[in-house]
Amino acid sequence: MAIVLPTKKQQVLDYNPRLLVIYSKPKMGKSTFCAALDDNLIIDLDKGGYRALEAMVVPASSYTELREIAISLDAKKKELGKVPYRFITLDNSTHLEEYCLYYALLLYRQTQQGKEFGNYTDKDGKTVFNTKADVRQLPRGGGYLYVREAVKRAIEMFIPYCETLILIGHVKDSLINKDGKEMSEMSLDLSGRLSDIICGDADAVGFMRREGNQSIISFKTSGDLNKGARPKHLREKEFVVIEELENGELKVNTKEIFI
């Protein structure tokens, strides 16, 4: 069948992010915002970060446990005939990268040059595989390629089981060279180029901050922050998502972020 070529521009469509990244300094309200979302499965990589919140939480402390969660999600999707959750949240990116180091090691050992990496000889002369061998120690930073691939695959592993996958992260303050000048830039706390790669793949990247009694998520582009959005309803906008009332209660607004 011949492909029909377009003769005019398509209309601009608005949509919810397939992958949404939200990052901030600690204690800005990220967990509170995620806990308030209906039909949101939170994969808690932060070892008890949601104990004080009412939420649907499943803990994970290794890549193996992440894989087991994905297998359970696949079974549930087949049972229901649709995605089992509207949202899935991975909290947080720093622990995700840490847990993916083992997967990065396995990816490197699948290559010809890395098939014996991590092996050592014990006192009995037997070859033993050190599962904690770190590919980041490879010469000239060659191991970071496998770390990046492992983290990307881990994120992609959960996308088929929800409408929107949310990646929560902390902020990293680093120095960059721009037009010959050294500048400070705040970005998602991942190593090397991984932050730029993940944020580049995301439909929207929001930075959360506190102003008085309010928590605000901003998608406005700026020189010192890695943020922005493709969906029309988020592009170059910011939203008050949490407001602390006079009686101490928290009013959480999620409806403007997701249409």
Secondary structure, 3 states (H helix, E strand, C coil): CCCCCCCCCCCCCCCCCCEEEEEECCCCCHHHHHHHCCCEEEEECCCCCCCCCCCEEEECCCHHHHHHHHHHHHHHHHHHCCCCEEEEEEECHHHHHHHCHHHHHHHHHCCCCCCCCCEEECCCCCEEECCCCCHHHCHHHCCHHHHHHHHHHHHHCCHHHEEEEEEEEEEEEEEEEECCEEEEEEEECCCCCHHHHHHHHCCEEEEEEEECCEEEEECCCECCECCEECCCCCCCCEEEEEEECCCCCEEECCCCCCC
